[in-house]
Amino acid sequence: MKIALFDPENWREIGATLARNKTRTFLTAFGIFWGTAMLTMLWGGANGFEGIMRRNFAGFATNMGAVFNGTRSISYKGFNKGSYWNLTTEDVEKIRQVAPAIEHSSVVNSRSATFVYNDKSKSGSAMGIEADYTNIMQPVVYEGRFINATDVAGRRKVAVVGRNIANELFGSESGVGKYVSINGIYFLVVGIAGQTSEASISGRVDDSVILPSSTFQTAFNWGHAVGFLIYTAPQGKTPSDNEAAIRRVLGSVHSIHPDDERAIGFMDISETFGMIDKVFLGIGLLALFVGAGSLLSGIIGIGNIMWIVVKERTHEFGIRRAIGAKPLDITVQVLSESILLTLVAGVAGVCFGCLVLGVADKVTVDPMLGAAGFQTTFTTAMVIVGLFFVFGTLAGTLPAIKAMKIKPIEALRDK
């Protein structure tokens, strides 16, 4: 004896039953289809939105901190309120010695400048950095190389030109090996670089000319002055872990009151990224909540339709029971309709959602960074279909049990 679930006649009968009620079948299937599609698109859309946002910080250290000089807000040891002090190279070396949580660090000096090559000129920002800068803000080198430790130690008159400035000065020619004038001082171009992120440290690399920090100080008469110090914290630490030690050493050297928080400026990028992570978590939870609502509405639709089916076919079930059909046969038949609708419409909905996400991924692709991530993994898609299958089956269980409990005599009397 064939099991009803695997009986071809049973499935042909289910198909005929669904075909007799085309409108009802379509509306039920569409509810399931739209529920799975919405859940797929919302989940993948949240991932894609996060990918687009994070692309703005590509190559930018998320655990970065910075320290810079400010103005005194408290008079102390002969220095009046409002007086200014300078961060120096010596200060930076002391900070590196006493700060407990610094992994990479680089001074950053910056000033506006005019860049000239032959008869072409361009205004922008001249930046002085150390070799460790590339471990904090990862540039993209299009030609040549970036500033290295030898350049800094030897005070070499070399420069890395930002891509936008290079396009203005050199056009289609290669700029590497040429000399560019920066405020009347000539530097050998050793590289053309840019950056992928929109976030920047004292200006985007594309619109700047990068010099060794030591050369910058000499060329522009900065002496030992430093614009600011950027650094990253090692794994398990935060940039703010260095604040107390840095305040102590700078306060001692520059006679800053211990309670003067405005005199020494600090920045902790990790706090900002922590807030961004919370925003993305909230978006993900919202997408999950809305998708779960779509899932629930589809499941309720299946349950309601199955109740109607059982009510309409009560007389038929009575006849079946009277001629020898077992309660299990009736139960399997009702559940089979629920399973068929759930699987077909659910798989179609997930496929449609993945198609839409694929189109969105193609539209938002970045030549440098690739796709944003508008996609759902195969495992996630299977989980969505599995959820609909399980809950859709459960939704059809109660109507199936009701059909199983129908007594033949009562069912034959039903009109």
C-alpha positions as CSV (number, residue, x, y, z in Angstrom):
1,M,0.0,0.0,0.0
2,K,1.4,3.3,-1.0
3,I,2.0,6.1,1.5
4,A,-0.4,8.9,0.6
5,L,2.4,11.5,0.7
6,F,4.3,9.7,-2.1
7,D,1.2,8.6,-4.1
8,P,1.2,10.3,-7.6
9,E,-2.6,10.1,-7.6
10,N,-2.7,12.1,-4.4
11,W,-0.6,14.9,-5.9
12,R,-2.6,14.9,-9.1
13,E,-5.7,15.3,-7.0
14,I,-4.1,18.2,-5.0
15,G,-3.2,19.9,-8.3
16,A,-6.7,19.6,-9.5
17,T,-8.1,21.0,-6.3
18,L,-5.8,24.0,-6.4
19,A,-6.6,24.5,-10.1
20,R,-10.3,24.6,-9.3
21,N,-9.8,27.6,-7.1
22,K,-7.3,29.6,-9.1
23,T,-7.9,33.0,-7.5
24,R,-7.6,31.7,-3.9
25,T,-4.6,29.6,-4.8
26,F,-2.9,32.6,-6.5
27,L,-3.5,34.9,-3.6
28,T,-2.3,32.4,-1.1
29,A,0.8,31.6,-3.1
30,F,1.5,35.3,-3.7
31,G,1.4,36.0,0.0
32,I,4.0,33.3,0.6
33,F,6.0,34.5,-2.4
34,W,6.0,38.1,-1.3
35,G,6.8,37.2,2.3
36,T,9.9,35.2,1.3
37,A,11.0,37.8,-1.2
38,M,10.7,40.6,1.3
39,L,12.6,38.7,3.9
40,T,15.4,37.9,1.4
41,M,15.5,41.5,0.0
42,L,15.4,43.1,3.5
43,W,18.2,40.9,4.8
44,G,20.4,41.3,1.8
45,G,19.5,45.0,1.5
46,A,20.7,45.6,5.0
47,N,24.0,43.9,4.2
48,G,24.4,46.0,1.1
49,F,23.6,49.2,2.8
50,E,26.2,48.4,5.4
51,G,28.7,47.6,2.6
52,I,28.2,50.9,1.0
53,M,28.6,52.8,4.2
54,R,31.8,50.9,5.1
55,R,33.3,51.5,1.7
56,N,33.5,55.1,2.8
57,F,36.1,54.0,5.4
58,A,38.0,51.5,3.3
59,G,41.7,51.6,4.2
60,F,41.0,53.7,7.2
61,A,42.0,52.3,10.6
62,T,38.9,51.9,12.8
63,N,40.9,51.9,16.0
64,M,42.7,55.2,15.3
65,G,43.3,58.0,17.8
66,A,44.9,61.4,17.5
67,V,46.4,64.0,19.8
68,F,46.9,67.7,19.0
69,N,47.6,70.9,20.7
70,G,44.9,73.4,21.8
71,T,44.7,76.6,23.8
72,R,44.9,76.7,27.6
73,S,41.6,77.3,29.4
74,I,43.2,77.5,32.9
75,S,46.1,79.9,33.7
76,Y,49.0,77.8,35.1
77,K,52.7,78.5,36.0
78,G,52.9,81.8,34.3
79,F,51.0,80.8,31.2
80,N,47.7,82.8,30.8
81,K,44.4,81.4,29.9
82,G,44.0,81.4,26.1
83,S,47.8,80.9,25.4
84,Y,48.9,78.5,22.8
85,W,51.5,75.8,22.8
86,N,53.1,73.6,20.1
87,L,53.3,69.9,19.8
88,T,56.9,69.0,18.9
89,T,58.9,66.1,17.6
90,E,60.4,65.6,21.1
91,D,56.9,65.4,22.5
92,V,56.0,62.7,20.0
93,E,59.0,60.6,21.0
94,K,58.1,60.9,24.7
95,I,54.5,59.9,24.0
96,R,55.7,56.8,22.1
97,Q,57.7,55.8,25.2
98,V,55.1,56.3,27.9
99,A,51.7,55.5,26.1
100,P,50.6,52.0,27.0
101,A,48.5,51.2,23.9
102,I,50.1,52.5,20.7
103,E,50.8,50.0,17.9
104,H,51.4,52.3,14.9
105,S,51.9,56.1,14.9
106,S,52.8,58.9,12.6
107,V,53.1,62.7,12.8
108,V,51.0,64.6,10.3
109,N,51.9,68.1,9.2
110,S,49.8,70.0,6.7
111,R,49.6,73.4,5.0
112,S,48.2,74.8,1.8
113,A,50.6,75.0,-1.1
114,T,50.9,75.6,-4.8
115,F,52.3,72.9,-7.0
116,V,54.0,73.8,-10.3
117,Y,55.2,71.6,-13.2
118,N,56.4,73.4,-16.4
119,D,53.5,75.8,-17.2
120,K,50.9,74.1,-15.2
121,S,50.0,74.8,-11.5
122,K,47.6,73.4,-9.0
123,S,46.7,74.4,-5.4
124,G,46.2,71.9,-2.7
125,S,47.5,70.5,0.5
126,A,51.1,69.6,1.3
127,M,51.3,66.9,3.9
128,G,54.3,65.7,5.9
129,I,54.0,62.1,7.2
130,E,56.1,59.3,8.6
131,A,56.5,55.8,7.1
132,D,54.1,54.3,9.6
133,Y,51.3,56.4,8.1
134,T,50.5,53.6,5.7
135,N,49.5,51.3,8.6
136,I,46.9,53.8,9.7
137,M,45.6,55.2,6.5
138,Q,46.2,52.8,3.6
139,P,46.8,54.6,0.4
140,V,46.5,53.2,-3.1
141,V,49.8,53.6,-5.0
142,Y,49.1,53.9,-8.8
143,E,52.7,54.5,-9.8
144,G,56.0,54.3,-8.1
145,R,56.1,54.0,-4.4
146,F,55.0,55.7,-1.2
147,I,57.1,57.6,1.5
148,N,59.3,55.2,3.4
149,A,61.5,55.3,6.6
150,T,64.7,56.0,4.6
151,D,63.0,59.1,3.1
152,V,62.2,60.4,6.6
153,A,65.5,59.6,8.2
154,G,67.5,61.2,5.3
155,R,65.2,64.2,4.9
156,R,65.0,63.4,1.2
157,K,63.4,65.9,-1.1
158,V,60.9,63.4,-2.6
159,A,57.2,63.7,-3.0
160,V,54.2,61.4,-3.6
161,V,51.6,63.3,-5.7
162,G,47.9,62.7,-5.3
163,R,46.1,61.3,-8.3
164,N,43.9,64.4,-8.9
165,I,46.8,66.8,-8.7
166,A,48.9,64.5,-10.9
167,N,46.2,64.5,-13.6
168,E,46.2,68.3,-13.6
169,L,50.0,68.7,-13.7
170,F,51.1,65.7,-15.8
171,G,48.0,64.9,-17.8
172,S,48.4,61.5,-19.5
173,E,52.2,61.4,-18.9
174,S,53.8,59.5,-16.0
175,G,54.7,61.9,-13.2
176,V,57.3,59.5,-11.6
177,G,60.8,60.8,-12.0
178,K,59.8,64.4,-12.7
179,Y,60.4,67.4,-10.5
180,V,57.6,69.4,-9.1
181,S,57.9,72.8,-7.4
182,I,56.1,73.2,-4.1
183,N,56.0,76.9,-3.1
184,G,59.3,77.4,-5.0
185,I,61.1,74.3,-3.7
186,Y,61.7,71.4,-6.1
187,F,60.9,67.8,-5.1
188,L,61.5,64.6,-7.0
189,V,58.2,62.7,-7.6
190,V,58.6,59.1,-6.6
191,G,54.9,58.0,-6.7
192,I,51.3,58.7,-7.6
193,A,48.8,57.7,-5.0
194,G,45.2,58.1,-3.9
195,Q,42.8,56.6,-1.4
196,T,39.6,54.5,-1.7
197,S,37.7,55.9,1.2
198,E,36.0,59.3,1.6
199,A,37.3,59.6,5.1
200,S,40.5,61.5,5.4
201,I,43.2,62.7,7.7
202,S,44.0,66.4,7.0
203,G,42.7,66.1,3.4
204,R,42.3,63.3,0.9
205,V,45.5,61.8,-0.5
206,D,44.2,62.4,-4.1
207,D,44.2,66.1,-3.5
208,S,47.5,66.4,-1.6
209,V,51.2,66.1,-2.2
210,I,52.9,63.8,0.5
211,L,56.4,64.6,1.8
212,P,58.5,63.0,4.5
213,S,57.7,64.7,7.8
214,S,61.3,65.7,8.4
215,T,61.6,67.2,4.9
216,F,58.4,69.1,5.4
217,Q,59.6,70.7,8.7
218,T,62.9,71.8,7.0
219,A,61.4,73.0,3.8
220,F,58.6,75.1,5.4
221,N,60.6,76.3,8.4
222,W,58.5,74.4,10.9
223,G,61.5,73.6,13.1
224,H,60.5,70.8,15.5
225,A,56.7,71.7,15.4
226,V,54.2,68.9,14.7
227,G,50.7,69.4,13.4
228,F,49.3,66.4,15.3
229,L,50.0,62.7,16.0
230,I,47.8,59.9,14.8
231,Y,48.1,56.4,16.2
232,T,46.3,53.0,16.4
233,A,45.7,50.9,19.4
234,P,46.6,47.2,19.4
235,Q,44.0,44.4,19.6
236,G,42.0,44.5,22.8
237,K,42.9,48.2,23.5
238,T,41.3,51.5,22.6
239,P,43.0,54.8,21.6
240,S,41.5,56.4,24.8
241,D,43.6,54.0,26.9
242,N,46.6,56.4,26.1
243,E,44.9,59.6,27.1
244,A,46.0,59.7,30.8
245,A,49.6,59.0,30.1
246,I,49.7,61.5,27.2
247,R,48.1,64.2,29.4
248,R,50.7,63.6,32.1
249,V,53.8,63.9,29.8
250,L,52.5,66.9,27.8
251,G,51.2,68.6,30.9
252,S,54.7,68.3,32.5
253,V,56.7,69.5,29.5
254,H,54.4,72.4,28.5
255,S,53.2,73.5,32.0
256,I,49.5,72.6,31.4
257,H,47.2,72.4,34.4
258,P,46.1,68.8,35.1
259,D,42.5,69.8,34.9
260,D,42.8,71.7,31.7
261,E,41.1,69.4,29.2
262,R,40.9,71.9,26.4
263,A,44.6,72.5,26.2
264,I,45.3,69.0,24.8
265,G,43.0,67.7,22.1
266,F,42.1,64.0,21.7
267,M,40.2,62.1,19.1
268,D,39.1,58.5,19.3
269,I,37.8,57.2,16.0
270,S,36.9,53.8,17.5
271,E,34.0,55.5,19.5
272,T,32.5,56.7,16.2
273,F,32.9,53.3,14.6
274,G,31.3,51.8,17.7
275,M,28.2,54.0,17.1
276,I,28.2,53.1,13.4
277,D,28.2,49.4,14.4
278,K,25.2,50.0,16.6
279,V,23.4,51.7,13.8
280,F,24.0,48.8,11.5
281,L,22.8,46.4,14.2
282,G,19.6,48.4,14.5
283,I,19.1,48.3,10.8
284,G,19.6,44.6,10.7
285,L,17.2,44.1,13.6
286,L,14.6,46.3,11.8
287,A,15.0,44.4,8.6
288,L,14.6,41.1,10.5
289,F,11.5,42.5,12.3
290,V,9.8,43.6,9.1
291,G,10.8,40.4,7.4
292,A,9.4,38.4,10.3
293,G,6.1,40.3,9.9
294,S,6.0,39.3,6.2
295,L,6.7,35.7,7.2
296,L,3.9,35.8,9.8
297,S,1.4,37.2,7.4
298,G,2.2,34.5,4.8
299,I,1.8,31.8,7.5
300,I,-1.5,33.2,8.7
301,G,-2.7,33.2,5.1
302,I,-1.8,29.5,4.7
303,G,-3.7,28.7,7.9
304,N,-6.8,30.6,6.9
305,I,-6.9,29.1,3.4
306,M,-6.5,25.6,4.9
307,W,-9.4,26.2,7.3
308,I,-11.6,27.3,4.3
309,V,-10.5,24.2,2.3
310,V,-11.4,21.9,5.1
311,K,-14.8,23.6,5.6
312,E,-15.6,23.4,1.9
313,R,-14.6,19.8,1.5
314,T,-16.2,18.5,4.7
315,H,-18.8,16.6,2.7
316,E,-16.1,15.1,0.4
317,F,-14.1,14.0,3.4
318,G,-17.1,12.3,4.8
319,I,-17.6,10.3,1.7
320,R,-14.0,9.3,1.7
321,R,-14.2,8.2,5.2
322,A,-17.4,6.2,4.5
323,I,-15.7,4.3,1.7
324,G,-12.7,3.3,3.7
325,A,-10.3,6.3,3.8
326,K,-8.2,6.4,6.9
327,P,-7.9,9.6,9.1
328,L,-4.2,9.7,8.2
329,D,-5.0,9.8,4.5
330,I,-7.2,12.9,5.0
331,T,-4.6,14.5,7.2
332,V,-1.8,13.9,4.7
333,Q,-3.9,15.3,1.8
334,V,-4.6,18.6,3.6
335,L,-1.0,18.9,4.7
336,S,0.2,18.2,1.2
337,E,-1.6,21.2,-0.2
338,S,0.0,23.4,2.5
339,I,3.4,21.9,1.8
340,L,3.1,22.3,-2.0
341,L,2.0,25.9,-1.8
342,T,4.7,26.8,0.7
343,L,7.6,25.1,-1.1
344,V,6.7,26.4,-4.7
345,A,5.9,29.9,-3.7
346,G,8.6,30.1,-1.1
347,V,11.4,29.0,-3.4
348,A,10.1,31.4,-6.1
349,G,10.1,34.3,-3.6
350,V,13.6,33.6,-2.5
351,C,14.8,33.4,-6.1
352,F,13.1,36.7,-7.0
353,G,14.6,38.4,-4.0
354,C,18.1,37.1,-4.9
355,L,17.6,38.3,-8.5
356,V,16.7,41.8,-7.2
357,L,19.7,41.9,-4.9
358,G,22.0,40.7,-7.7
359,V,20.8,43.7,-9.9
360,A,21.4,46.1,-7.0
361,D,24.9,44.7,-6.4
362,K,25.7,45.2,-10.1
363,V,24.4,48.8,-10.0
364,T,26.4,49.7,-6.9
365,V,29.7,48.1,-7.8
366,D,32.8,50.2,-7.3
367,P,35.7,49.8,-9.7
368,M,38.2,49.9,-6.9
369,L,36.3,48.2,-4.0
370,G,34.0,45.8,-5.9
371,A,30.4,45.1,-5.0
372,A,28.7,46.6,-2.0
373,G,27.3,43.3,-0.7
374,F,23.6,43.3,-1.8
375,Q,23.4,39.5,-1.6
376,T,22.1,36.7,0.5
377,T,24.1,33.5,1.0
378,F,22.8,30.1,-0.1
379,T,22.6,29.1,3.6
380,T,20.5,32.1,4.4
381,A,18.2,31.5,1.5
382,M,17.7,27.9,2.6
383,V,17.0,29.0,6.1
384,I,14.3,31.3,4.8
385,V,12.7,28.6,2.7
386,G,13.1,26.2,5.7
387,L,11.3,28.6,8.0
388,F,8.4,29.0,5.7
389,F,8.2,25.2,5.1
390,V,8.2,24.5,8.9
391,F,5.8,27.2,9.9
392,G,3.7,26.7,6.7
393,T,3.3,23.0,7.6
394,L,2.4,23.9,11.2
395,A,-0.2,26.4,9.9
396,G,-1.8,23.6,8.0
397,T,-1.6,21.1,10.8
398,L,-4.6,22.3,12.8
399,P,-6.9,22.3,9.8
400,A,-5.6,18.8,8.9
401,I,-6.3,17.6,12.4
402,K,-9.8,19.0,12.2
403,A,-10.3,17.2,8.9
404,M,-9.0,13.9,10.4
405,K,-11.5,14.2,13.3
406,I,-14.5,14.6,11.0
407,K,-17.0,11.7,11.6
408,P,-18.3,10.2,8.4
409,I,-22.0,10.5,9.4
410,E,-21.6,14.2,10.4
411,A,-19.7,15.0,7.3
412,L,-22.3,13.4,5.0
413,R,-25.0,15.6,6.6
414,D,-22.9,18.7,6.0
415,K,-24.1,21.0,3.2
